[in-house]
Amino acid sequence: MTADPKKNQHHEDYILKDNKKTKFGATFIIIVLILLVIAVAVSGFYMEWW
């Protein structure tokens, strides 16, 4: 099984493509990280760590 290079000429191999899935995934990850930071801060205040 050999890959046909002509078949994938217009296909670019990079991870972050400029499409809806990538934008949604990046936004989702950023929101989740922000929520985790807020949760840690709130639990820190609740447990009186600061």
ChimeraX attribute file (.defattr): number of C-alpha atoms within 10 A of each C-alpha:
attribute: neighborCount
match mode: 1-to-1
recipient: residues
	/A:1	3
	/A:2	4
	/A:3	7
	/A:4	8
	/A:5	9
	/A:6	8
	/A:7	8
	/A:8	10
	/A:9	8
	/A:10	8
	/A:11	9
	/A:12	8
	/A:13	8
	/A:14	6
	/A:15	7
	/A:16	10
	/A:17	11
	/A:18	8
	/A:19	8
	/A:20	9
	/A:21	11
	/A:22	13
	/A:23	13
	/A:24	11
	/A:25	11
	/A:26	13
	/A:27	12
	/A:28	12
	/A:29	12
	/A:30	12
	/A:31	12
	/A:32	12
	/A:33	12
	/A:34	12
	/A:35	12
	/A:36	12
	/A:37	12
	/A:38	12
	/A:39	12
	/A:40	12
	/A:41	14
	/A:42	12
	/A:43	12
	/A:44	12
	/A:45	11
	/A:46	10
	/A:47	9
	/A:48	8
	/A:49	8
	/A:50	7
